[in-house]
Amino acid sequence: MSDTIKFMLNDELREVSGLSPVMTVLQYLRMHENLTGTKEGCAEGDCGACTVMVGDVVDGVMSYRAINACIVFLPTLDGRQVVTVEHLESASGKLHPVQQAMVDCNGSQCGFCTPGFVMSLATLRQNNPKADREAVQDAIAGNLCRCTGYRPILEAADKALRTKKPAVSGDVKKLAALKRKAMFSYEGQGGKFFAPVNITELADILAKYPKATLLAGGTDIGLWVTKMHMPLPVIIYTANVRELQKIKKTNAALEIGAAVTYAAAFDHLAAYDESLHELLRRLGSNQIRSSGTLGGNIANGSPIGDGMPPLIALGAKIVLRSKTGTRQINLEDYFIAYKKQNRKAGEFVEKIIVPTLPKSTLFKTYKISKRFDQDISAVCGAFAITMRNGKIEGARIVYGGMAGTPMRAVHMESYLNGKTWTESTVQGAMAILTQDFAPMSDMRASAEYRTQVAQNLLYRFFIETTDTEQQQRVYSYGA
Amino acid sequence: MARKTLHHPATGAAGQAIPHDSAILHVTGRATYTDDILEPAGCLHAYILKSPHAHARIKGMDVSACYIPGVHAVMTWRDVPGANDVAPVFDGDPVFAEREVLYAGQSVLAVAAESIEIAYQAAQRAVIHYEELPAILDVHTAIQKKSFVGDTYVMRTGDSKAALKKSPRSLSGTLDIGGQDHFYLEGQVALVTPLENNEIHCWSSTQHPSEVQHLIGKVLDIPEHAVTVEVRRMGGAFGGKESQASLIACVAALLARKTNRPVKLRLDRDDDMILTGKRHDFHAAYTVGFDDDGMIRSLDITHAVNCGMSADLSNAIADRAMFHSDNGYYLSDATITSYRCLTHKVSNTAFRGFGGPQGMLVIEYIMDEVARVLGHDPVDVRLANLYDPMGRTEKRCITHYGMKVEDNILGDMIPDLQKSSSYKKRVAEIARFNAKNKILKRGIALTPVKFGISFTLTMLNQGGALVHIYKDGSVQVNHGGTEMGQGLHTKIIQVVATEFGIDHTSVKITATSTGKVPNTSATAASTGADINGKAAQDAVRIIRERLVDFAITEFGVKRTSIRFADNHVHIGTQKMPFVDFVHLAYVNRISLSSNGFYKTPDIHWDRATASGRPFYYFSYGTAVSEVVVDTLTGEYRILRADILHDVGRSLNPAIDIGQIEGGFVQGTGWLTSEELFWNEKGVLRTHSPSTYKIPTARDAPADFRVRLHNGENREDTIYRSKAVGEPPLMLAISVFLAIRDAISAVGNGVVPHLNAPATPESVLKSINDVRARSS
């Protein structure tokens, strides 16, 4: 017996049944509600034309985030509110301050990307009305505009942020009433969708359907449907599992539940180092980080996920759980080969444990991509060395984009261990990189470029930890 | 509109910075694009199956397995009742491949089904036997094999060979220039409804409704009067919907006719990028002779233009690259040679600038190189080589294609921008910065733009309009141009409002329709406002003349005492609200509707002798860009850009500045992060925004200062304005050369080679090369 998908569409309750569980929110809005303000620009979460707001009740108040409706499946809305561009105007027809500012500043030309920008900026205004220019750029890094050159949109954001409320609101009571106490089970057009609410339910349902697709933020799996047309007969959605949403900070470590989004983990991780802060704000986009989870990024084993190199360099471990128990492994040991992970049937990632950075450890991470924002790295490097009596010990050097998995540079590490942290040591280690990696050439970069940059990033790590006078990275230049 | 009396100066006249006419619709999501139109009952969805091979013979095709439940039609070339060709000029763009496929991504068959997913799944079931053939994937191979889409063309002035011998200095080099995907946010789409008696109605996201109309007629073998094409707006186009929209509309029309049901065809992003043409990539080779002051004495440029598998618009595009090989500089002795290479890639097409950007980049790259070799400031070399303004020295104002440059204002604009951007001070600051900093290097460049306005095929320079005044005083306008975000409709509304002396809010433009204004040219070549603005003005003036004649009879006043202003008609000493006056005219049976027409005067072009006046006038601009480059990774940021641009007397400064900023950033993308990557089999690997990187908000210059040049068009254009669509894109050449300038700081004076796009990888490669040659 299938539950119906219950959610608030703007301020109206919807109860949906009979639709495929892999129908995207975008398809639903456009085809079933004729809400065509939300656009499809890419169907992969990279252009932002489909941006909508999703609201949850958190600690008794509405909490909104901007997401890409094109890669999010409809049943994930169960118990939530979705706000579309059509809902921003007041009942009396007064434009939302972001809309008005976009008109006043000539922020639209062809207008196709505009609703997405409006939704991203309206969400920013809702959550961070004092946002500065950098925060505005972060908020719209996942929205592409091909006409304006962005200057008027940035100006519109500044203008709208300076205005007072009204803001988007939702009915907390109505929404709280939709919150499920037990697993949501949905079936439509032959597809099954389960959203357990606690870890026991999750382990049980996964034991029942060991071949099911585990879905967290959907920022990758959404594309399996929209781009690869893959059938996903059984989906188990982890984002509503209470235990997986926890973040715990102790003196020894930071523990992050597998369903915690990058956005929610952001401040905790960014505290490790400003270079990690820079990397995280460039990881995906605001919409992607608001949906995508650290656990999902680990579980899918992508060779190019930017989260992995710094976490491995920091010595992170993961806890895998199944109905029969848990086990803990080093994060790097989870990745066996391209698209092959150390995860048994019935297991899921429960949490990530990131040790606290000792004072004696130098740590930096860098992301190199063709474009600064919202781009997959050609190379991502993370470096941690611990100094003892002037000598390096326990070097952890990790690269993404250099092999079929995120991988430690074991030859470089052993070369560095026991040596002093000097330019000649660094030059020696750089020369050894080719023993660790033979990267591939593809549309993101050639093998030669990847190799040289991977070497140079170690050099950057050296000068940034020894010569703090000079600014070395262009990303934050002038900011 | 309620009949009311308005007692205020009319708002939104030409020259005012009013917002885009659809701005409120845009921000509220109520602006309707083709995919947003409520689908008619029974509407089917189409999917095109693409060739997996760059070049292959089709040995057999069996589509019987495609007929799964929900499928209504499967079409191959054999099912096309008319001509199986959607080429704009020269034949060669089949709707469906016949016996050979000529690029990876070519349309092979199409399915119409009850959902897009069914159509997709059905198409995958087709059994097609291909025999792979050798593919030509680059221009060098094409030239070697004499594989061309058109004759090799030469423009020549003086004798470049003889002049080279007499030049004190010379240098040679090559430059690879990448293509560019349009990446309009709205993909290609058409919605076709079959009507009675074999008639067809088509909503198409096209810059060229008349061509879509013509080609639907051609593939269905029906006359053009049986086809109506409409477009309200496009979600961006940039040239990518000039000829490329035809295939999509024609496939939808074929399936609609076959099934007798409405059919929608919308390409998803990947299919759009794989299936449709892009900006041409060029390989350029040059030899330049010059003197110690940097004056160009001789120039020889060869373009190898990658046209892809068919001619499409490539010959005109390659011509325009040649026309712009001078940019703003006088060439006494020059030979420009252009090879139009046929390769087994998607047929490249129009893209903002239409060949001009590639032609201009080459000469600016050369100017930069000459200055570097001599150790001069590149701006000084540029200034020395500029065309003389007419009237000073007659001699140095004839282009290499025989046109007189009559209004060169770059000689004023460049020093103006140099001053306002503190160019010289910053050059010195950058030198100090670079001396101090080991890893980061800064660079700066100033480049000009001189861009010819008109279609170089003279017959296309015509526009039409249709204006109605209704009894309530509201005015509806149609014209031949299409709205793709450039604000054309807004400008035309302003023209009509100005001519009638009424508020712009009293004027509405509805969807462009082949049924209202026939035989239009594409909205292209930056000419939209020029030709359609004048046509709309013509229509208004015809109506106004009738109204004046009526007023003379009715009120017994002189012609000279009648005027349209402040939402009123002023008749002698009295004035009457516009709305009352037109109602009175209606009652007196005066026609309140007219069409209008315009053809650009004075232009002519003889392609056989490569001489004439292909352009009515030139638009000018100049930009200074400053960048910082990371020499460890090749990454860079644009720190500041200053632009001074010439739009004549602006029709709408807000819209014009939007075009300038947007064009600049789009051009920056072309020359920096936007890299098209094909694998060794000729398959495009960058076909979505996850792999193809257009600029984001953070890629726009951190400090972005745009000014309009204070002037007017010396030619009699609409209110002495100038076209603005394409020229600003080429201001981004300053970014590319600023990167080159920064790279040069790692060496000891050697000149960096830098190919476009200057991706971080391309920049690091150039840095490595400079270091190797400096040691």
Interface residues (C-beta under 8 A of the other chain):
Chain A: R30 N34 L35 T36 G37 T38 K39 E40 G41 C42 A43 E44 D46 C47 A49 T84 V85 E86 L88 E89 L95 V98 Q99 Q100 M102 V103 D104 N106 G107 S108 Q109 C110 G111 F112 C113 T114 P115 V118 V136 Q137 I140 A141 N143 L144 C145 R146 C147 T148 G149 Y150 R151 P152 I153 L154 K227 H229 I368 S369 K370 R371 F372 D373 Q374 D375 I376 A378 D442 M443 R444 A445 S446 Y449 Q452 V453 N456 L457 Y459 R460 I463 Q470 Q471 Q472 R473 V474 Y475 Y477 G478
Chain B: P19 H20 S22 A23 I24 L25 H26 V27 T28 G29 R30 A31 T32 Y33 D35 D36 L38 E117 Y120 Q121 H182 F183 Y184 L185 E186 G187 R233 M234 G235 G236 A237 F238 D268 R269 D270 N437 K438 I439 L440 M484 G485 Q486 G487 V628 V629 D630 L632 T633 G634 E635 Y636 R637 L639 A654 I655 I657 G658 E661 G662 G663 F664 V665 Q666 S673 E675 F677 R685 T686 S688 P689 S690 T691 K693 I694 P695 T696 A697 R698 D699 A700 A702 F704 T759 P760 E761 L764 K765 N768
